[in-house]
Amino acid sequence: MAREGIWFSGEDALNYDLYLGPLLFEPSAVRFTSYLERADVKSVLEISCGTGRLTGHLRDYFPSTTKLIATDSSTDMLEVAREKMKDSPVELQFADAQNLPFPNASFDLVVNQYGLMFLPDKQKGFTEAFRVLKPGGRFIFATWDKSGNIPLFNLIFNEMVTPQFRGEDTSRFQIPFVLHDSSIMINYLQKAGFMNNDVFPLEFKSGYSTPENVVNGFLLKHALGREIANKDPKALGRLGKEIHKRIVEQFGKTNIVFDLKAFIGIGQK
């Protein structure tokens, strides 16, 4: 098993990129690249690249002569990324971050944006990043803060979605937010062999959105919505209207910008 949590395939991958990409992952990628350095980087590996939001920024940041390989364990997410990157010198390939298909000491830089949380064996993911890095290379990654510390996620996941599954195991809804303890991430880095480790909080603004796009992105055009509809077809419409109402009340009607919180982690081989 390559990932835990909700799986985005087929049309879900397209909707993920269409609605959540500009809202969450595009502004995050801009901040992420500010922690990178070009010097002595001739080869880059991105793990869990998803639909390629960070990939495009990596390609723009590094010279075209820098080798860039982006991997993911979802072929459907990779297809979306491949379409976007079709005119760029990027190699996209299927790979499990816990068992990377590359020789030892292959890359100068390994990066990941919001993928480590989904690995069943997170330590293996850190260890694999260390293995494929050249001596002196760096591993740079991003994880979300806990959902309760991010107003948008708290509303969607904790207040709106989780109650729809009362009496069931709802831990899967928190998987995107499980790596919010810097001491745990430092421990993963140390056990993998990394040095000069640092994990620090990051606060940034989302992209502009509307209540309709948020409802579509997190519910109506999302696998979560199908889960709710399968339990009670009438519940999906009611919940969509309630989330729309709550977003307007809490954040506004148009050109909404949300406050987001994450962590950046850095380790050196």
C-alpha positions, 0 to 999 in steps of 0.5 A, a space after each residue: 500500500 502506497 498511501 493512506 487516506 482518501 484516494 484521488 483517481 479519475 475525475 477526482 484528480 482533475 477536480 483536486 487540481 481545479 479547485 484545491 490546486 489554486 486555493 492551497 497548493 499554488 500559494 504554498 509552492 511559491 513559499 516552498 521554493 523560497 527555501 531552495 538554493 540553486 547552487 550545486 543542485 544538478 538533480 532534483 527528485 520530487 516525491 508525491 508530486 500529485 498534480 504537479 503544482 510544486 513541480 511547475 515551480 521547481 522547473 521554473 526555479 532551476 535551470 533547464 539543465 537541472 535534471 528534475 524527476 517528479 514521482 507519485 503513487 497515483 497514476 491519475 494524479 500523474 496524468 494531470 501533472 503530465 498534461 500540464 508539464 508536457 512542454 517542460 523538461 520534467 520526467 514524471 514517473 510512478 513511484 512509492 515514496 517508501 520504496 523509491 526506484 532509484 540508486 543510492 546517492 542519485 540526487 542533490 535535492 529531494 523535495 516533498 509538499 504535503 505527501 509524507 503524512 499519507 505514507 503508512 510507514 513514514 520513517 521509511 519515507 524519510 529513510 528513502 529520501 536519505 538513501 537517494 540523496 548524494 552526500 551533502 544533499 538536502 531533503 526539504 518538505 512541507 506538512 500541514 499544521 493540525 486541522 484545528 489550528 487552520 480555520 478553513 480545515 477546522 470548519 470543513 473537516 472537524 465541524 462539517 464532515 466528521 459529524 456525518 460519520 458519527 459512530 464510525 472511525 473518522 481518523 482518516 479525515 485527520 491523516 493530512 494533518 498528522 505530521 504537526 509535531 516538529 519533535 516527531 519530524 526531527 526524530 524521523 530525520 535523525 533516525 534516517 541519518 540526516 544532520 543539521 535538521 530544522 522544522 519550523 512553522 510557516 504561515 501563509 495566505 491561500 489563493 483567492 476563492 469563492 464559497 462555491 469553489 470551496 464547497 466543490 473542492 472539498 465536498 461536491 467534487 470530492 470523494 468525501 461527497 460521494 461517501 456522504 451521498 452513499 450514506 444518505 443521498 439527501 445529506 450531501 445537498 444539505 451539507 453543501 448548503 450549510 458549508 456555503 452558509 458557514 463560509 460566507 458567515 465566517 470568511 466572506 462572499 467573494 475573493 476570499 483568502 484563508 489563513 493557512 498554517 504548515 511546517 517546513 522541514 529541512 535535513 542534510 545528508 
